[in-house]
Amino acid sequence: MKKILIVHAHPETQSFCSSLKNTALEYFKQQGSEVIISDLYGMSFNPIGNTSDFTVLQSPDFFKYQAEQTHAFKNNLFEQQLKAEMDKLEWCDTVIFNFPLWWFGFPAILKGWIDRVFAMGFAYGAGKGVYDNGTFKDKTAFLTFTTGGPELAYGQTGKNGDLESILFPIHHGMLYFTGMTVLPPFISFSPARLDDEQRIQEIKRYKKYLSEIKKSKPIYKAAN
Ligand SMILES: Cc1cc2nc3c(=O)[nH]c(=O)nc-3n(C[C@H](O)[C@H](O)[C@H](O)COP(=O)(O)OP(=O)(O)OC[C@H]3O[C@@H](n4cnc5c(N)ncnc54)[C@H](O)[C@@H]3O)c2cc1C
């Protein structure tokens, strides 16, 4: 974990979720790693996958997103902000997705980052493999997120259902799909319901998680 990309998606810089992002930044810098942050709200990242992804369209009369992504990758036709995100992803060996859980998933701005950056031709498809033969099989990823609901609500018998199922579309359908090794997530349940001291303990728990992350057993790992 020498080159870390943190993709951060919280609209408030003083939020607890943003403190987790800062904690990871400090931790990995202390370890001598290089860290780049894509602060999606801070950079007003456009999450809408559309014709504006491309400087030139292959088929202007009928927009077929994946075909245009493949064509743009081959011909270097992605717009500047999107190309910069792709370059960061290519550069890193580890990606941390740092976000609040919204409607059992990524906030839209982060889902849009995936739609646009995990482009066909670049991240998968058009001759590139998936899962065990995925493009990013040399990269590791994990999720760091906060919730509104308490831990109890996310257990096997909890009202919200179990987190393994809730996270399957992200862990399996996005990260492992592109070949990434997926490590267990760090989840901070309902930080808004904790008092200051408990939140300080949560930050310490995150530092401990980060210090042990290299030893943790992957949820998914591409077979060699
Ligand atoms: C559209 C939407 C959909 C949602 N869907 C879901 C859902 O499906 N499931 C679910 O469980 N929840 C859901 N939520 C709730 C959401 O997940 C939580 O509100 C969020 O994760 C809480 O984290 P936060 O960082 O925003 O908390 P904050 O409210 O920002 O943080 C709590 C407190 O921590 C303080 N703090 C910040 N940094 C520190 C620090 N370093 N030390 C001590 N204190 C600190 C802050 O000042 C704040 O008072 C949803 C919310 C929205 C808006």
Ligand as a Chemical Component Dictionary entry (heavy atoms), coordinates in Angstrom:
data_LIG
# 
_chem_comp.id                   LIG 
_chem_comp.type                 NON-POLYMER 
_chem_comp.pdbx_formal_charge   0 
_chem_comp.three_letter_code    LIG 
# 
loop_
_chem_comp_atom.comp_id 
_chem_comp_atom.atom_id 
_chem_comp_atom.alt_atom_id 
_chem_comp_atom.type_symbol 
_chem_comp_atom.charge 
_chem_comp_atom.model_Cartn_x 
_chem_comp_atom.model_Cartn_y 
_chem_comp_atom.model_Cartn_z 
_chem_comp_atom.pdbx_ordinal 
LIG C1  C1  C 0 -29.888 10.814 1.215  1  
LIG C2  C2  C 0 -29.555 10.032 2.459  2  
LIG C3  C3  C 0 -29.747 8.675  2.469  3  
LIG C4  C4  C 0 -29.393 7.945  3.599  4  
LIG N1  N1  N 0 -29.535 6.583  3.578  5  
LIG C5  C5  C 0 -29.149 5.843  4.649  6  
LIG C6  C6  C 0 -29.211 4.431  4.623  7  
LIG O1  O1  O 0 -29.605 3.794  3.639  8  
LIG N2  N2  N 0 -28.824 3.744  5.725  9  
LIG C7  C7  C 0 -28.371 4.392  6.846  10 
LIG O2  O2  O 0 -28.010 3.704  7.823  11 
LIG N3  N3  N 0 -28.268 5.728  6.886  12 
LIG C8  C8  C 0 -28.640 6.476  5.821  13 
LIG N4  N4  N 0 -28.483 7.835  5.838  14 
LIG C9  C9  C 0 -27.851 8.456  7.022  15 
LIG C10 C10 C 0 -26.346 8.691  6.768  16 
LIG O3  O3  O 0 -25.699 7.485  6.427  17 
LIG C11 C11 C 0 -25.706 9.263  8.034  18 
LIG O4  O4  O 0 -26.325 10.496 8.326  19 
LIG C12 C12 C 0 -24.216 9.492  7.884  20 
LIG O5  O5  O 0 -23.557 8.320  7.486  21 
LIG C13 C13 C 0 -23.623 9.942  9.213  22 
LIG O6  O6  O 0 -22.263 10.246 9.050  23 
LIG P1  P1  P 0 -21.759 11.766 8.952  24 
LIG O7  O7  O 0 -20.306 11.782 8.754  25 
LIG O8  O8  O 0 -22.605 12.503 7.962  26 
LIG O9  O9  O 0 -22.144 12.247 10.424 27 
LIG P2  P2  P 0 -22.048 13.745 11.032 28 
LIG O10 O10 O 0 -23.429 14.134 11.425 29 
LIG O11 O11 O 0 -21.272 14.630 10.144 30 
LIG O12 O12 O 0 -21.130 13.483 12.280 31 
LIG C14 C14 C 0 -21.612 13.314 13.589 32 
LIG C15 C15 C 0 -20.868 14.264 14.474 33 
LIG O13 O13 O 0 -19.465 13.961 14.502 34 
LIG C16 C16 C 0 -18.753 15.153 14.686 35 
LIG N5  N5  N 0 -17.359 14.945 14.321 36 
LIG C17 C17 C 0 -16.769 15.160 13.137 37 
LIG N6  N6  N 0 -15.464 14.862 13.195 38 
LIG C18 C18 C 0 -15.214 14.425 14.447 39 
LIG C19 C19 C 0 -14.056 13.954 15.116 40 
LIG N7  N7  N 0 -12.873 13.857 14.495 41 
LIG N8  N8  N 0 -14.153 13.602 16.424 42 
LIG C20 C20 C 0 -15.338 13.665 17.069 43 
LIG N9  N9  N 0 -16.486 14.115 16.474 44 
LIG C21 C21 C 0 -16.422 14.480 15.184 45 
LIG C22 C22 C 0 -19.514 16.158 13.850 46 
LIG O14 O14 O 0 -19.273 17.468 14.286 47 
LIG C23 C23 C 0 -20.967 15.741 14.073 48 
LIG O15 O15 O 0 -21.513 16.452 15.147 49 
LIG C24 C24 C 0 -28.857 8.589  4.747  50 
LIG C25 C25 C 0 -28.684 9.986  4.709  51 
LIG C26 C26 C 0 -29.022 10.702 3.582  52 
LIG C27 C27 C 0 -28.789 12.193 3.569  53 
# 
loop_
_chem_comp_bond.comp_id 
_chem_comp_bond.atom_id_1 
_chem_comp_bond.atom_id_2 
_chem_comp_bond.value_order 
_chem_comp_bond.pdbx_ordinal 
LIG C1  C2  SING 1  
LIG C2  C3  SING 2  
LIG C2  C26 DOUB 3  
LIG C3  C4  DOUB 4  
LIG C4  N1  SING 5  
LIG C4  C24 SING 6  
LIG N1  C5  DOUB 7  
LIG C5  C6  SING 8  
LIG C5  C8  SING 9  
LIG C6  O1  DOUB 10 
LIG C6  N2  SING 11 
LIG N2  C7  SING 12 
LIG C7  O2  DOUB 13 
LIG C7  N3  SING 14 
LIG N3  C8  DOUB 15 
LIG C8  N4  SING 16 
LIG N4  C9  SING 17 
LIG N4  C24 SING 18 
LIG C9  C10 SING 19 
LIG C10 O3  SING 20 
LIG C10 C11 SING 21 
LIG C11 O4  SING 22 
LIG C11 C12 SING 23 
LIG C12 O5  SING 24 
LIG C12 C13 SING 25 
LIG C13 O6  SING 26 
LIG O6  P1  SING 27 
LIG P1  O7  DOUB 28 
LIG P1  O8  SING 29 
LIG P1  O9  SING 30 
LIG O9  P2  SING 31 
LIG P2  O10 DOUB 32 
LIG P2  O11 SING 33 
LIG P2  O12 SING 34 
LIG O12 C14 SING 35 
LIG C14 C15 SING 36 
LIG C15 O13 SING 37 
LIG C15 C23 SING 38 
LIG O13 C16 SING 39 
LIG C16 N5  SING 40 
LIG C16 C22 SING 41 
LIG N5  C17 SING 42 
LIG N5  C21 SING 43 
LIG C17 N6  DOUB 44 
LIG N6  C18 SING 45 
LIG C18 C19 SING 46 
LIG C18 C21 DOUB 47 
LIG C19 N7  SING 48 
LIG C19 N8  DOUB 49 
LIG N8  C20 SING 50 
LIG C20 N9  DOUB 51 
LIG N9  C21 SING 52 
LIG C22 O14 SING 53 
LIG C22 C23 SING 54 
LIG C23 O15 SING 55 
LIG C24 C25 DOUB 56 
LIG C25 C26 SING 57 
LIG C26 C27 SING 58 
# 
